[in-house]
Amino acid sequence: MGSIKPAVIATWSFGLKAAEAGMKALRAGGSALDAVEEAVKTVENDPANRSVGLGGYPNMLGDVELDASIMDGSTLRAGAVAAVKNVKNPISLARKVMELTPHVMLVGEGAYMFARLMGLEHHAPLQPEVKKAWREYLDQVKHSSPGKGTLDFWAKYIHEMKAHDTIGVVAIDKSGNIAAGCSTSGLAFKMPGRVGDSPIIGAGIYADSLAGGASATGLGENIMRFCTTRIVVEYMYRGLSAQEAAETAMRFILSRDRFARNIAVVALDAKGRAGASTTDEKFEYAFMTADMEEPELRSVKGVSI
């Protein structure tokens, strides 16, 4: 495929350290897959992050359940884990699912058992701030007017809760190989067993080195309904740049459902060009190429239809 300028793109402002870690892996001779894993791990390892890793907000029972996935665009292999507890780096577990098992996804107790076999088991108590927020949430639910378990109750919390950001990363190496990955602790105070878009191939991530790769962030329920990242990559198959593909995908989604908010994507095309877009007012992301000394925080405005 010739020589390509290595690049890493990551969601949100905390993606700056992810992009830097990913580029460090690329400069050390690592593959795009290595870069994605290292980039995501950097955010997972931050106990202060409330939407990724074991420092994230728990479900309504007080348990932190993690989702993650990774995809190799050179082979179209992928691995994912969902609703897994007591794993420090679910992105690494997802890669082991891809490379060491005949499966694409493991969930719950099965994923935890595999983590133990791989030496990735890790127990961590709820962070004090997280435990406090969880207790306040339970108190709020207790005194809320909608009846527990009703559609009104869940609609209120799903649409008002903003603590559901994801670390999503796409990388391209000097050989033109593209990989994508993401990790999240999911919607704050979610129902036990709730799984969002992050571990779903074609929704949370998708990568094909022939076209490009994308990773999504936001409200998983909306992202899953549209197979968001697969749409973005499909537009790159058709010859659109990463930016054009991201914007076109967001416009398509809003044309089908103007209320499909809380969706954002980052993307890299096969030429290493960056793209990002959102159905919200604005979205921040980090981007870094091999000839940059440090990652750049960029912002895009939401699309209009």
C-alpha positions, 0 to 999 in steps of 0.5 A, spaced: 500 500 500 506 504 500 508 508 505 503 512 509 504 517 515 502 514 521 496 517 525 491 516 531 485 519 532 481 519 539 474 521 542 474 527 547 479 531 550 481 525 554 483 522 548 489 527 548 493 522 552 490 516 548 493 519 542 500 520 545 500 513 547 498 510 541 503 514 537 508 512 542 507 505 540 507 506 532 514 510 533 516 504 536 514 500 530 508 497 533 502 496 529 495 500 528 492 494 533 498 495 538 497 503 537 489 502 539 490 498 545 495 502 548 491 508 547 485 505 550 489 502 556 492 509 557 484 512 559 482 505 562 488 506 567 486 513 569 482 512 576 479 519 575 475 517 569 468 516 570 466 513 564 471 508 562 475 503 566 474 501 573 474 508 576 467 509 572 460 510 574 457 503 576 450 500 574 444 501 579 446 495 583 453 498 585 457 494 580 462 497 575 460 493 568 465 494 562 464 493 555 470 494 550 472 492 542 477 492 538 478 490 530 484 489 525 482 492 519 487 488 515 484 482 516 477 484 519 478 480 525 475 483 531 474 481 539 469 484 544 467 483 551 461 486 554 458 487 561 465 484 564 467 486 572 473 486 575 478 487 569 483 493 569 484 493 561 477 490 557 481 492 551 486 488 552 481 482 554 478 484 547 484 483 543 485 476 547 478 474 545 480 476 538 487 472 537 486 466 542 479 464 541 474 462 535 469 467 538 468 475 537 465 476 543 465 474 550 460 477 556 459 477 563 461 471 567 464 467 561 468 474 559 471 474 567 473 467 567 477 468 560 480 474 564 482 470 570 485 465 565 489 470 561 491 473 568 487 480 567 483 479 573 483 486 577 479 488 583 478 495 585 473 498 590 468 504 587 472 510 588 469 515 593 466 520 589 463 514 585 460 511 591 457 518 593 454 519 586 451 512 586 448 513 593 445 520 591 442 516 584 439 511 588 436 516 593 433 520 587 430 514 584 427 513 591 424 520 591 422 520 583 415 521 581 415 516 575 414 509 578 420 504 578 421 500 572 416 504 567 417 507 561 417 514 563 422 512 569 427 509 564 426 514 558 427 520 563 434 517 566 437 515 559 435 521 556 437 526 562 444 522 564 450 525 560 455 520 564 456 515 558 462 518 554 467 513 551 474 512 549 474 511 542 480 510 538 482 509 530 489 508 528 493 507 521 500 505 521 506 506 516 504 500 512 497 503 511 493 498 516 488 501 520 485 498 527 479 501 531 477 500 538 473 503 544 472 502 551 467 504 556 463 503 563 457 505 560 451 509 562 451 511 569 447 507 574 444 503 568 440 497 569 445 491 570 446 487 564 445 493 559 450 493 554 451 499 549 454 500 542 462 500 544 463 492 544 458 491 538 462 491 531 459 495 526 456 500 531 461 502 536 467 501 531 469 498 524 475 498 521 477 496 514 484 498 511 481 498 504 477 504 506 478 506 513 476 506 520 471 509 525 469 509 532 463 512 535 461 515 542 455 518 545 448 514 547 449 507 545 442 506 544 442 511 538 449 509 536 446 501 535 440 503 532 444 505 526 450 501 525 453 508 526 461 506 524 459 501 519 455 507 515 461 511 516 466 506 513 461 504 507 461 512 505 469 511 505 468 505 501 465 509 496 470 514 495 469 520 501 474 522 505 474 521 513 471 528 514 466 527 508 464 520 511 463 522 518 458 528 516 454 524 511 453 519 516 450 524 521 446 527 516 443 520 514 442 519 521 438 525 523 434 525 516 431 518 519 430 521 526 431 528 528 431 526 535 437 521 534 442 526 539 448 524 543 452 521 537 459 522 535 464 519 531 471 519 529 474 516 523 481 515 519 480 514 511 485 509 508 490 515 506 490 517 513 486 523 513 482 525 519 474 526 520 469 527 526 462 529 526 456 529 531 449 530 531 449 534 537 452 542 537 459 540 538 464 535 539 471 535 541 477 530 539 484 529 539 488 527 533 496 526 532 500 524 526 507 522 526 510 529 524 507 532 530 510 533 537 504 533 541 496 531 539 492 537 537 485 538 540 480 539 535 472 541 535 467 540 530 460 543 530 454 538 529 451 537 522 445 541 520 439 538 515 
